[in-house]
Amino acid sequence: MIIMALRTYRSGPLQVAEIECYGCKGLSSLEDKRCRTCVLEQLGAQNLVDQVTLRRAYKRVYCSSELSKLARTLAVLKQLIFDRASYAVSEKGKCEGCVDKRCRELIEQWGKLLEAPHDFSPIEKLAKKYSRLKGECAKCTERYFLKLLASARTGLAGITAIQNADGMNYDEVFAARVMPFFVEGIYHPPGHRLKLLETYELAERRGTVRIYEQLDRPLPFYQLDLPELKMPAEHLQLLDDAYKFETTAKPGHARFAFPTRISGFLDDWYNVLLHILRERSDVKIPSGELRELAKQMSGWLTYRWLEPLSYDDKLTDIYIPAPPELQPIRVVHERWDMCETGIHWTTPALLGFGETLASRLATSFDEVRPQLDIEIPELGMRLFLSRYPAIWSRSIAISVRKRRRRAWTQPLFLERGTLTPLASSLVSNLVRRGASAFIIGEMGSAKTSEVETLVPEIGPHQRIIAFQDTEELHLEEFVAHGYSIENVRIADAEHLQRQIDAFLRGGAAYWLITEVRAMEAVRAALGAAARQGSQPIVSSFHARSKREMFDLVCRIMRLHDAAYKYVDLVVSTARFSTPTGTIRRIIEVAEVLKDWDDKPKYAEIFTDDRKRDLLVQKNFLRGDRTLLKRLNSFDLSKLNVLDAAKRLNFLPPERGGSQLVPTICKRFAIDERNFLTCILAEAKMKSDLLGLARRTGDTSYLELPFVSRAYDAYFSFVKENAPEYERVLTRWQSWLKTL
């Protein structure tokens, strides 16, 4: 047996013992009797610990403090065994030989007790042997030696974990968790009865997510199955060798002064090392797999648990409570809301992670600056870290706001039932022709996502300026697909006015305002746009109702009521909890009328039918009721657009209908019936995209790359053939069939 080095340290509220098992022939598992002997012998010399970690290429963490208690019990027993006073009252005379014999017999059993402390048979055999004595030795034996054996038996039996000796699995009893060496923290399986709710694969084969209902607990369980947790031993060993690889010179292309480049450098560095080590060994791993191993390694070393979680586009928030050793990470799922994960990070690892992130901002994360607010754009995350929260003075808490890895589109909203093709077409046509819109709702109701979906609706031919203090919009993706969009980060509200003036001189543009928390910044942008009169605004606000929205703009921001009249549409969002999970919906599209003085007036164009979970037109169209009902659906494939336009009309303003529609038609010299046909044709086009995705089971038809292609094709047909929308739709259908 090789005794390996042991060290103890604190991890938040826990005391942890760690044993380096490199160089040992054991299995680094308590299932191996050699490892049991090594671990129990070393732990017995330490104070009680809460966890024990055996480290090798993989690490095995024992999460039960019972293991330390067992080791301490054995240590006490060892002292008794080697104390000759425990065997008889005196060693003189005839007792001396008897004590030598009994001491020798019990010491011979000591190794067996370390190898199998659950097996009391060696003690019981000795007790049975010496309980048969008679004469003057019987009393002495019963008083000392048998009492010693009984104490040993009772002490070991008092360890709850080993009370059931039959078929004992040490890894199971002491809650072993096995992970690769580079994974920080512990991943626990669910501990309650489960019912599977949903399962899906992450992008780029990053892993599998399973959502379970915990039958004995109100929160669902979020299980993340990652390929690295099931990595073949030879792959893991190669990574471990690369991690321990020693070099005497700094790589020439390393740029550690730029923290954002560390991930890319590590990816390339480990890819090179893995190729070198593969050539030195008998391992046969293809180069493509080596690149994947290097990517996994660099991702974990740079971003830890946040890297795999970033691939789940259904997560909106991640919470790491303090202390992370005692409370698992929780995630907010777009469908199942708050979920437990079973992932327990560690305080030292989180503190180190925070300090690494702080280097990005050339600041510190320490006792002097215990809070850190930072973005990780490559993961689509914004983090707020709080060091040493009041309750847990030596720990850390983190909250993460997560955006989708790819841009949102209106067809994606259609697929989720957030709005209908008809409502999408109306709002898009109005915004496209210069209408301003406020998107309102509570936190987590998809306000900012709705703002983002309007970028493709506005189109690549328009100039768009985005005001944001958090990286919410996927600007680089939009630019890559031909959209003209500029990013104005609201870092200093005092300098914003000069920025706004510069943009005003630059000509007309659409202004998108998303999640700007500085009131002065919002006030400046809204006021300037209203004064100029040519800057359509699409903005998201935390407001539960139109009344709150008005109070926010005109009472809290202190803009004049006329600034509120500059807004044309208020799109209200909400989220609902249902038996099948959380859903997010647009529940109202209202037009802000212009003929009011103190209290705003609205025309409710679309409203929520909660019983049917449907956004239905209210004060928009009039005509055939059967046709109107049909237009509220998601499937418009059989709609005859020209026939429908003849049988329907816009509801006039004097009967509660839109004032904006006739105003736009007059401004752009469009016949109202042609405008209605345009809206219906676009609704059918979007319904066709949704139908294509559902028929093929391929949601990529709803993502930005294809949506941009489809919109470009459709609107080029409109430009060439409008107002002949029958020809537009014929060419559109032909284009769609060529895919």
C-alpha positions in Angstrom: 0.0 0.0 0.0 1.3 3.5 -0.9 0.2 6.2 1.5 -0.7 9.2 -0.7 -0.5 12.9 0.3 -3.5 14.3 2.0 -4.4 18.0 2.6 -7.4 19.6 4.2 -8.9 23.0 3.4 -12.2 24.9 3.8 -14.7 25.2 0.9 -17.2 27.7 2.2 -18.9 26.1 5.3 -17.4 22.7 4.5 -14.1 21.1 5.6 -12.7 19.0 2.8 -9.9 16.4 2.7 -8.2 15.8 -0.6 -5.9 12.9 -1.5 -3.8 12.9 -4.6 -3.9 9.4 -5.9 -1.4 9.8 -8.8 1.2 7.0 -8.8 -0.9 4.6 -6.8 -1.9 1.2 -8.2 -5.3 1.4 -6.5 -8.5 2.2 -8.2 -9.0 5.5 -6.3 -12.2 4.2 -5.0 -13.4 2.9 -1.6 -14.5 -0.2 -3.5 -10.9 -1.1 -3.6 -9.8 -2.5 -0.2 -6.3 -1.0 -0.7 -7.8 2.5 -1.1 -10.1 1.9 2.0 -7.0 1.2 4.1 -5.2 4.2 2.8 -8.1 6.6 3.2 -9.2 5.5 6.6 -5.7 5.4 8.0 -5.0 9.0 6.9 -8.4 10.4 7.8 -8.1 9.0 11.3 -5.3 11.4 12.0 -7.4 14.4 10.9 -10.2 16.3 12.5 -13.7 15.5 11.2 -14.2 16.6 7.6 -17.5 16.9 5.5 -16.1 15.6 2.2 -13.3 13.5 0.9 -11.9 13.8 -2.6 -9.7 11.2 -4.3 -8.0 12.9 -7.2 -6.7 11.3 -10.4 -7.5 11.9 -14.1 -11.1 11.6 -12.7 -11.9 12.6 -9.2 -14.2 10.7 -6.8 -15.9 12.9 -4.2 -17.4 11.3 -1.1 -20.1 13.7 0.1 -20.9 12.0 3.4 -19.3 13.1 6.7 -19.9 9.5 7.9 -16.7 8.5 6.2 -14.7 10.8 8.4 -16.6 9.6 11.5 -15.8 6.0 10.6 -12.1 6.9 10.2 -12.0 8.7 13.6 -13.8 5.7 15.2 -11.1 3.4 13.8 -8.4 5.8 15.0 -9.7 5.6 18.6 -10.0 1.8 18.3 -6.4 1.7 17.1 -5.2 3.5 20.2 -7.1 1.0 22.4 -5.6 -1.9 20.5 -2.1 -0.7 20.9 -2.5 0.2 24.5 -1.5 -2.8 26.6 -3.5 -1.5 29.5 -6.6 -2.3 27.7 -5.9 -6.1 28.0 -5.3 -6.7 31.7 -4.8 -4.9 35.1 -1.1 -6.0 35.2 1.5 -7.3 32.9 3.6 -8.9 35.6 3.8 -12.6 36.2 1.6 -14.9 34.4 -0.6 -12.1 32.8 2.3 -10.8 30.7 2.3 -13.7 28.3 -1.5 -13.6 28.0 -1.5 -9.9 27.2 1.2 -10.4 24.6 -0.9 -13.1 22.9 -4.1 -11.2 22.9 -2.5 -8.0 21.8 -0.8 -9.8 19.0 -4.0 -11.5 17.9 -6.0 -8.2 17.8 -3.2 -6.3 16.0 -3.3 -9.1 13.4 -7.0 -8.2 12.8 -6.4 -4.5 12.5 -5.5 -4.6 8.8 -8.7 -6.6 8.1 -10.8 -4.0 10.0 -9.3 -1.2 7.8 -10.0 -3.2 4.6 -13.6 -4.1 5.6 -14.8 -2.1 8.7 -18.4 -3.2 8.0 -17.3 -6.8 8.6 -17.3 -7.4 12.4 -16.5 -11.2 12.1 -12.8 -10.9 13.1 -13.8 -9.2 16.4 -16.7 -11.6 16.9 -14.5 -14.6 16.4 -12.1 -13.4 19.0 -14.9 -12.6 21.4 -16.4 -16.1 20.9 -13.0 -17.7 21.4 -12.2 -16.0 24.7 -15.7 -16.1 26.1 -15.3 -19.8 26.7 -12.6 -19.4 29.3 -13.1 -20.6 32.8 -11.4 -20.3 36.0 -9.5 -17.3 37.4 -8.7 -15.9 33.8 -12.4 -15.7 32.9 -13.2 -12.6 35.1 -10.1 -10.7 34.0 -10.9 -11.6 30.3 -14.5 -10.5 30.6 -13.5 -7.3 32.5 -10.8 -6.2 30.1 -10.4 -8.0 26.8 -14.0 -8.9 26.1 -15.0 -5.4 27.1 -12.4 -4.0 24.7 -13.9 -6.2 21.9 -17.4 -5.1 22.8 -16.4 -1.5 22.7 -14.8 -1.9 19.3 -18.0 -3.7 18.0 -20.3 -1.1 19.4 -18.2 1.8 18.1 -18.2 0.5 14.6 -21.8 -0.4 14.7 -22.6 3.2 15.7 -21.5 4.4 12.3 -24.9 4.7 10.6 -23.4 4.2 7.1 -22.1 0.7 7.8 -25.0 -0.7 9.9 -26.2 -2.8 7.0 -23.2 -5.0 6.2 -24.6 -7.3 3.7 -23.6 -6.4 0.1 -22.2 -3.1 1.2 -21.2 -0.7 -1.7 -18.9 1.9 -0.2 -19.2 4.3 -3.1 -23.0 4.2 -2.7 -23.0 4.4 1.1 -20.7 7.4 1.3 -22.4 9.2 -1.7 -19.5 9.0 -4.2 -19.7 11.4 -7.2 -17.3 10.8 -10.1 -16.3 13.6 -12.5 -13.4 14.5 -14.7 -10.5 16.3 -13.0 -11.3 19.6 -14.7 -15.0 19.8 -13.5 -15.4 22.0 -10.5 -17.9 21.2 -7.7 -20.2 18.2 -7.5 -23.1 17.1 -9.7 -25.7 15.2 -7.6 -28.5 13.2 -9.1 -32.1 13.9 -8.0 -33.1 12.5 -4.6 -36.8 12.3 -5.1 -39.3 10.3 -7.1 -39.4 11.6 -10.6 -41.7 11.9 -13.6 -40.1 12.9 -17.0 -41.6 16.1 -18.3 -39.4 17.0 -21.3 -36.1 16.0 -22.9 -34.1 17.7 -25.7 -30.6 17.9 -27.2 -28.4 20.9 -26.8 -26.9 22.6 -29.9 -23.6 21.3 -31.3 -24.1 17.9 -29.6 -23.2 19.6 -26.3 -25.4 17.3 -24.2 -28.9 16.3 -23.3 -31.4 18.0 -21.0 -34.1 16.2 -19.1 -36.7 18.0 -17.0 -38.3 16.0 -14.3 -41.2 16.6 -12.0 -40.2 15.8 -8.4 -43.2 14.1 -7.0 -42.2 14.9 -3.4 -41.0 18.5 -4.1 -42.6 21.5 -5.9 -39.6 22.4 -8.0 -38.8 20.5 -11.2 -35.4 19.0 -11.6 -33.1 20.1 -14.4 -30.7 17.3 -15.4 -27.8 18.0 -17.7 -26.1 15.0 -19.2 -22.8 16.0 -20.6 -20.5 13.9 -22.9 -17.4 14.7 -20.7 -19.1 13.1 -17.7 -19.1 9.8 -19.7 -15.7 10.4 -21.4 -13.7 7.2 -22.2 -10.8 6.6 -19.8 -8.1 6.9 -22.5 -9.5 10.3 -23.6 -9.6 11.6 -20.0 -6.1 10.3 -19.3 -4.8 12.1 -22.4 -6.4 15.3 -21.2 -4.9 14.9 -17.8 -1.5 14.4 -19.3 -1.9 17.6 -21.3 -3.0 19.5 -18.2 0.1 18.4 -16.3 2.4 19.0 -19.3 5.4 21.1 -18.4 6.9 23.7 -20.7 9.9 25.9 -20.1 8.9 28.6 -22.5 5.8 30.8 -23.0 4.0 30.0 -26.3 4.7 32.8 -28.7 1.0 33.4 -29.6 -0.2 33.6 -25.9 -1.8 37.0 -25.2 -2.8 36.8 -21.5 -3.1 40.5 -21.3 -6.3 40.2 -23.2 -8.6 38.0 -21.1 -11.2 37.6 -23.8 -8.6 35.8 -25.9 -7.8 33.2 -23.3 -10.5 30.7 -24.4 -9.3 30.7 -28.0 -5.7 30.4 -26.9 -6.5 27.4 -24.6 -8.4 25.7 -27.4 -5.4 25.9 -29.7 -2.9 25.1 -27.0 -4.6 21.9 -25.8 -5.2 20.8 -29.4 -1.4 21.0 -30.0 -0.6 19.2 -26.7 -3.1 16.4 -27.3 -1.6 15.8 -30.8 1.9 15.7 -29.3 0.9 13.3 -26.5 -1.1 11.1 -28.9 2.1 10.5 -30.9 4.0 9.5 -27.8 1.4 7.0 -26.7 -0.4 4.0 -28.1 -3.8 5.8 -28.0 -5.5 6.1 -31.4 -7.9 9.0 -31.3 -8.8 10.9 -34.6 -7.8 14.5 -34.9 -11.4 15.6 -35.0 -12.0 14.1 -31.6 -8.8 15.7 -30.3 -10.1 19.1 -31.4 -13.4 18.4 -29.5 -11.5 17.4 -26.4 -9.5 20.5 -26.5 -12.6 22.6 -26.9 -14.3 21.0 -23.9 -11.2 21.5 -21.8 -10.7 25.1 -22.7 -14.5 25.8 -22.2 -14.3 24.3 -18.6 -11.1 26.1 -17.7 -12.4 29.5 -18.9 -16.1 29.5 -18.0 -16.7 26.4 -15.8 -20.3 25.3 -15.5 -21.6 28.4 -17.4 -20.1 27.0 -20.6 -22.4 24.0 -21.0 -25.4 25.9 -19.6 -24.9 28.6 -22.2 -25.9 26.1 -24.9 -29.5 25.7 -23.6 -31.5 28.4 -25.3 -34.5 27.6 -23.1 -32.8 29.0 -20.0 -33.3 32.7 -19.2 -31.7 33.0 -15.8 -29.2 31.1 -13.6 -28.8 31.6 -9.9 -25.9 30.4 -7.8 -26.9 31.0 -4.2 -24.5 31.2 -1.2 -23.0 29.0 0.0 -22.8 27.0 -3.3 -21.6 23.9 -1.4 -25.0 23.7 0.4 -27.4 25.0 -2.2 -27.6 23.8 -5.8 -27.6 26.0 -8.8 -31.1 26.9 -9.9 -32.1 27.8 -13.4 -35.1 29.6 -14.9 -36.5 27.6 -17.8 -38.7 29.3 -20.3 -41.3 26.6 -20.0 -40.8 25.1 -16.6 -39.8 28.2 -14.7 -37.6 27.7 -11.7 -35.8 24.4 -11.6 -33.2 22.7 -9.3 -30.1 21.3 -11.0 -28.2 19.2 -8.5 -25.0 21.2 -9.4 -23.1 22.3 -6.4 -20.2 24.7 -7.2 -17.5 25.6 -4.6 -16.7 28.8 -2.9 -12.9 28.8 -3.8 -13.7 28.0 -7.4 -16.3 30.8 -7.6 -14.0 33.3 -6.0 -11.3 32.5 -8.5 -13.7 32.7 -11.3 -14.9 36.1 -10.2 -11.3 37.4 -10.0 -10.6 36.1 -13.5 -13.7 37.9 -14.8 -12.7 41.1 -13.0 -9.4 41.1 -15.0 -11.5 41.7 -18.1 -12.6 45.1 -16.8 -9.1 45.9 -15.4 -10.6 45.9 -11.9 -10.6 43.7 -8.9 -13.0 41.4 -7.1 -12.1 41.4 -3.4 -13.0 42.8 0.0 -12.6 46.4 -1.2 -14.7 45.8 -4.3 -17.0 42.9 -3.3 -19.5 43.3 -6.2 -18.9 42.7 -9.9 -21.3 43.4 -12.8 -19.9 42.0 -16.1 -21.0 40.6 -19.4 -19.7 37.5 -21.2 -20.9 38.3 -24.8 -19.6 35.0 -26.2 -21.9 33.1 -23.8 -24.7 35.6 -24.1 -24.7 36.2 -20.4 -24.6 39.0 -17.9 -23.4 38.2 -14.4 -23.7 40.0 -11.1 -21.4 38.6 -8.5 -21.6 39.5 -4.8 -18.6 38.5 -2.6 -19.1 37.8 1.1 -22.9 38.2 1.3 -24.1 39.2 4.8 -25.5 35.9 5.9 -22.7 33.7 4.5 -19.7 35.9 5.3 -17.1 33.7 3.5 -19.0 32.8 0.4 -20.2 34.2 -2.9 -23.5 34.5 -4.8 -24.0 35.0 -8.5 -27.1 35.8 -10.6 -26.9 35.4 -14.4 -29.1 36.8 -17.0 -28.9 34.7 -20.1 -30.0 35.4 -23.6 -30.6 33.0 -26.5 -27.5 32.0 -28.4 -29.2 33.0 -31.7 -31.5 35.9 -32.6 -35.2 35.8 -32.1 -37.6 36.1 -35.1 -41.3 36.6 -35.5 -41.7 33.1 -37.0 -40.1 31.6 -33.8 -42.7 33.5 -31.8 -45.4 32.1 -34.0 -44.1 28.6 -33.4 -44.4 29.2 -29.6 -47.9 30.6 -29.9 -46.8 34.0 -28.6 -48.7 35.8 -31.4 -50.6 35.0 -34.6 -49.6 35.5 -38.2 -52.2 38.2 -38.6 -51.1 40.2 -35.5 -47.5 39.8 -36.6 -48.3 41.1 -40.1 -50.2 44.1 -38.8 -47.6 45.2 -36.3 -44.8 44.7 -38.7 -46.5 46.7 -41.5 -47.2 49.6 -39.2 -43.7 49.6 -37.7 -42.2 49.3 -41.2 -44.1 52.4 -42.2 -42.8 54.5 -39.3 -45.0 53.7 -36.3 -43.4 53.7 -32.9 -44.2 51.0 -30.4 -43.7 50.3 -26.7 -43.3 46.7 -25.6 -44.4 46.4 -22.0 -44.7 43.6 -19.4 -43.2 42.2 -16.3 -39.7 40.6 -16.0 -39.4 37.4 -18.0 -42.4 38.1 -20.3 -40.2 38.2 -23.5 -40.3 42.0 -24.0 -36.8 42.4 -25.3 -37.1 39.3 -27.4 -40.2 40.9 -29.1 -38.1 44.1 -29.8 -35.4 41.9 -31.4 -37.9 40.1 -33.6 -38.8 43.4 -35.2 -35.3 43.9 -36.7 -36.0 41.5 -39.6 -39.5 43.0 -39.9 -38.0 46.5 -40.4 -35.6 45.0 -43.0 -32.0 45.4 -44.1 -32.7 48.5 -46.2 -33.4 50.6 -43.1 -30.9 52.1 -40.6 -31.3 50.9 -37.1 -29.7 52.3 -33.9 -29.9 50.2 -30.8 -29.6 51.8 -27.4 -28.8 49.3 -24.6 -26.7 49.0 -21.5 -26.8 45.2 -21.5 -25.8 43.1 -24.5 -29.4 41.9 -25.2 -29.6 42.0 -29.0 -27.7 39.7 -31.3 -26.2 42.6 -33.2 -23.3 40.7 -34.8 -25.6 38.1 -36.1 -27.9 40.7 -37.7 -24.9 42.5 -39.3 -23.6 39.2 -40.6 -27.0 38.8 -42.4 -26.9 42.2 -44.0 -28.8 44.4 -41.5 -27.7 48.0 -40.9 -27.6 48.2 -37.2 -25.5 50.3 -34.8 -24.9 49.7 -31.1 -25.0 52.6 -28.6 -24.0 51.4 -25.2 -25.4 53.5 -22.4 -22.4 53.8 -20.2 -22.5 57.5 -19.4 -25.9 59.2 -19.5 -24.3 62.7 -19.4 -22.6 62.2 -22.8 -25.7 60.6 -24.3 -27.3 63.8 -25.5 -24.3 64.5 -27.8 -24.5 61.0 -29.2 -28.2 61.5 -29.9 -27.6 64.8 -31.6 -25.0 63.1 -33.8 -27.4 60.4 -34.8 -30.1 62.9 -35.5 -27.8 64.7 -37.9 -27.1 61.4 -39.5 -30.6 61.1 -40.9 -33.7 59.0 -40.3 -33.3 55.7 -38.5 -35.2 53.3 -36.3 -34.3 53.5 -32.7 -34.5 50.4 -30.6 -34.3 51.0 -26.8 -33.8 47.8 -24.8 -33.3 47.3 -21.1 -31.8 50.8 -20.6 -31.8 51.2 -16.8 -30.7 54.8 -16.6 -33.8 57.0 -16.6 -31.9 60.0 -18.0 -30.8 57.9 -21.0 -34.3 56.8 -21.8 -35.7 60.3 -21.3 -33.1 61.8 -23.6 -33.7 59.2 -26.4 -37.5 59.5 -26.2 -37.5 63.2 -26.0 -35.1 63.7 -28.9 -37.0 61.2 -31.1 -40.3 62.9 -30.3 -38.8 66.4 -31.1 -37.3 65.3 -34.3 -40.5 63.5 -35.4 -38.8 61.2 -37.9 -37.3 58.6 -35.6 -39.6 55.6 -35.1 -38.9 54.1 -31.7 -39.4 50.5 -30.5 -38.7 50.3 -26.8 -39.2 47.7 -24.0 -40.3 48.8 -20.5 -41.0 47.1 -17.2 -44.7 48.1 -16.9 -47.6 45.9 -16.0 -50.2 48.0 -17.8 -50.7 50.9 -20.2 -51.5 53.1 -17.2 -48.2 52.3 -15.6 -46.5 52.9 -18.9 -48.0 56.4 -19.1 -47.1 57.2 -15.5 -43.5 56.1 -16.2 -43.1 58.3 -19.2 -45.0 61.3 -18.2 -44.9 61.3 -14.4 -41.6 59.6 -13.5 -39.5 60.6 -16.5 -41.4 64.0 -16.6 -41.8 64.0 -20.4 -44.7 66.1 -21.7 -47.9 64.3 -22.5 -47.3 65.1 -26.2 -44.2 62.8 -26.1 -46.5 59.9 -25.1 -48.8 60.8 -28.1 -45.7 60.2 -30.3 -46.1 56.5 -29.5 -48.4 54.7 -31.8 -48.6 51.2 -30.4 -48.4 49.6 -27.0 -47.8 45.8 -27.2 -48.4 44.1 -23.9 -46.7 40.9 -22.9 -47.3 38.4 -20.1 -46.3 35.0 -18.9 -48.7 32.3 -17.6 -48.1 29.2 -15.6 -50.0 26.2 -17.0 -50.1 22.4 -16.3 -47.8 22.0 -19.3 -45.3 24.7 -18.2 -44.8 28.4 -18.5 -45.9 30.2 -21.6 -45.2 33.7 -22.8 -47.8 35.6 -24.8 -48.5 39.0 -26.4 -51.9 39.7 -24.8 -52.8 43.0 -26.4 -51.9 45.3 -29.2 -53.4 48.7 -28.5 -53.1 51.9 -30.6 -52.5 55.2 -28.7 -55.1 57.6 -30.0 -54.2 61.3 -30.4 -57.5 63.1 -29.4 -57.1 63.2 -25.6 -55.8 65.7 -23.0 -55.1 64.3 -19.6 -55.8 60.6 -19.8 -54.7 58.5 -22.8 -57.2 56.9 -25.0 -56.6 53.6 -26.8 -58.1 51.5 -29.5 -57.7 47.8 -28.7 -56.7 46.2 -32.0 -55.9 42.7 -30.7 -56.7 41.2 -27.4 -56.1 38.0 -25.5 -58.6 35.2 -25.5 -57.3 33.3 -22.4 -59.7 30.4 -22.7 -58.4 29.5 -26.2 -54.9 30.8 -25.5 -55.1 33.0 -28.6 -54.5 36.6 -29.6 -57.7 37.6 -31.5 -58.5 40.7 -33.5 -61.0 43.0 -31.7 -61.2 46.5 -33.3 -59.3 45.8 -36.4 -61.5 44.3 -39.1 -65.2 43.9 -39.8 -67.1 41.6 -42.2 -67.7 37.8 -42.5 -67.5 36.4 -38.9 -66.5 33.0 -40.1 -63.6 34.4 -42.1 -62.6 36.7 -39.2 -62.4 33.7 -36.9 -60.4 31.8 -39.4 -57.9 34.7 -39.6 -57.1 34.3 -35.9 -55.6 30.8 -36.5 -51.9 29.9 -37.2 -52.7 27.9 -40.4 -53.7 30.3 -43.2 -52.5 27.9 -46.0 -56.0 27.7 -47.5 -56.8 31.4 -47.2 -57.7 33.1 -50.5 -56.1 36.5 -49.8 -57.9 38.4 -52.6 -61.3 37.0 -51.7 -60.8 37.7 -48.1 -59.7 41.3 -48.8 -63.0 41.8 -50.8 -65.2 40.4 -47.9 -63.5 42.4 -45.1 -62.8 46.0 -44.3 -60.9 47.9 -41.7 -63.1 48.9 -38.8 -63.4 52.7 -39.1 -62.1 55.0 -36.4 -65.5 56.4 -35.5 -66.5 52.8 -34.5 -63.5 52.3 -32.3 -61.1 51.1 -35.0 -57.6 52.2 -35.9 -56.8 55.8 -36.6 -53.3 54.9 -37.6 -54.2 52.7 -40.6 -56.1 55.4 -42.5 -53.4 57.9 -41.6 -50.6 55.7 -43.0 -52.7 54.9 -46.1 -53.1 58.7 -46.7 -49.4 59.4 -46.0 -48.1 56.8 -48.4 -50.9 57.1 -50.9 -52.1 53.5 -50.5 -55.6 52.3 -51.1 -57.0 50.9 -47.9 -58.1 47.7 -49.6 -54.6 47.2 -51.1 -53.1 47.8 -47.6 -55.5 45.2 -46.2 -54.5 42.8 -49.0 -50.8 43.5 -48.2 -51.4 42.6 -44.5 -53.3 39.4 -45.3 -50.7 38.3 -47.9 -47.8 38.8 -45.4 -49.8 36.9 -42.7 -50.2 34.0 -45.2 -46.5 34.1 -46.0 -45.5 33.8 -42.3 -48.1 31.0 -41.8 -46.4 29.2 -44.7 -43.0 29.4 -43.0 -44.5 28.1 -39.8 -46.2 25.3 -41.7 -42.9 24.3 -43.5 -41.1 24.0 -40.2 -43.9 21.9 -38.7 -44.2 19.6 -41.7 -40.5 19.0 -41.9 -39.8 19.1 -38.2 -36.9 21.5 -39.0 -37.0 24.6 -36.9 -34.1 26.1 -38.8 -36.7 27.5 -41.2 -37.7 29.8 -38.3 -34.2 31.0 -37.4 -32.7 34.2 -38.6 -30.6 32.9 -41.5 -33.5 31.3 -43.4 -36.0 34.0 -42.3 -33.8 36.6 -43.8 -33.6 34.7 -47.1 -37.3 34.1 -47.1 -38.2 37.8 -46.3 -35.7 39.0 -49.0 -37.4 36.8 -51.5 -40.9 37.7 -50.5 -40.4 41.4 -50.4 -38.6 41.4 -53.7 -41.7 39.8 -55.2 -43.8 42.5 -53.5 -41.6 45.3 -54.9 -41.9 43.8 -58.4 -45.6 42.9 -58.4 -47.6 44.9 -55.8 -50.5 45.5 -55.7 -50.9 42.3 -57.7 -50.7 40.1 -54.6 -52.0 37.1 -56.4 -48.9 37.1 -58.5 -46.8 37.9 -55.4 -48.1 34.8 -53.6 -47.7 32.6 -56.7 -44.1 33.5 -57.0 -43.6 33.1 -53.2 -45.1 29.6 -53.3 -42.9 28.6 -56.2 -39.8 29.9 -54.4 -40.8 27.9 -51.3 -41.2 24.7 -53.3 -37.7 24.9 -54.6 -36.2 24.4 -51.1 
